[in-house]
Amino acid sequence: MAVYTILWNFTDEGVRSTKDLPEIRQRVSQSCVDNGGTLRDMFLCIGEYDALTIIDTPDDNALVHILTDITSWGFAHTQTLKCLPVSEYAAVIKKAA
């Protein structure tokens, strides 16, 4: 499975809904399950981003469905990072050399 980090910036609605974060986390988890993935964890952040989630998905299509769910709820704008384990990255570099 592919690993992604999703960085969240809360919208005004998201800021007003911080008391609902356990429910929002559950909705993210359910969206991951519905799309064949898993939610590893969700964290609140101090700094440039308000929250981040780490998820596993079977492919990029599943990721798009999950991101569409998250943004459609109106709580946040997101940025996504695809994460590669060091061993996988090293294998790619070695193969390219």
Secondary structure in CASP SS format (residue, H / E / C, confidence):
PFRMAT SS
TARGET T0000
AUTHOR 0000-0000-0000
METHOD secondary structure of the structure
MODEL  1
M C 1.00
A E 1.00
V E 1.00
Y E 1.00
T E 1.00
I E 1.00
L E 1.00
W E 1.00
N E 1.00
F E 1.00
T C 1.00
D H 1.00
E H 1.00
G H 1.00
V H 1.00
R H 1.00
S C 1.00
T H 1.00
K H 1.00
D H 1.00
L H 1.00
P H 1.00
E H 1.00
I H 1.00
R H 1.00
Q H 1.00
R H 1.00
V H 1.00
S H 1.00
Q H 1.00
S H 1.00
C H 1.00
V H 1.00
D H 1.00
N C 1.00
G C 1.00
G C 1.00
T E 1.00
L E 1.00
R E 1.00
D E 1.00
M E 1.00
F E 1.00
L E 1.00
C C 1.00
I C 1.00
G C 1.00
E C 1.00
Y C 1.00
D C 1.00
A E 1.00
L E 1.00
T E 1.00
I E 1.00
I E 1.00
D E 1.00
T E 1.00
P C 1.00
D C 1.00
D H 1.00
N H 1.00
A H 1.00
L H 1.00
V H 1.00
H H 1.00
I H 1.00
L H 1.00
T H 1.00
D H 1.00
I H 1.00
T H 1.00
S H 1.00
W C 1.00
G C 1.00
F C 1.00
A E 1.00
H E 1.00
T E 1.00
Q E 1.00
T E 1.00
L E 1.00
K E 1.00
C E 1.00
L C 1.00
P C 1.00
V H 1.00
S H 1.00
E H 1.00
Y H 1.00
A H 1.00
A H 1.00
V H 1.00
I H 1.00
K H 1.00
K H 1.00
A H 1.00
A C 1.00
END
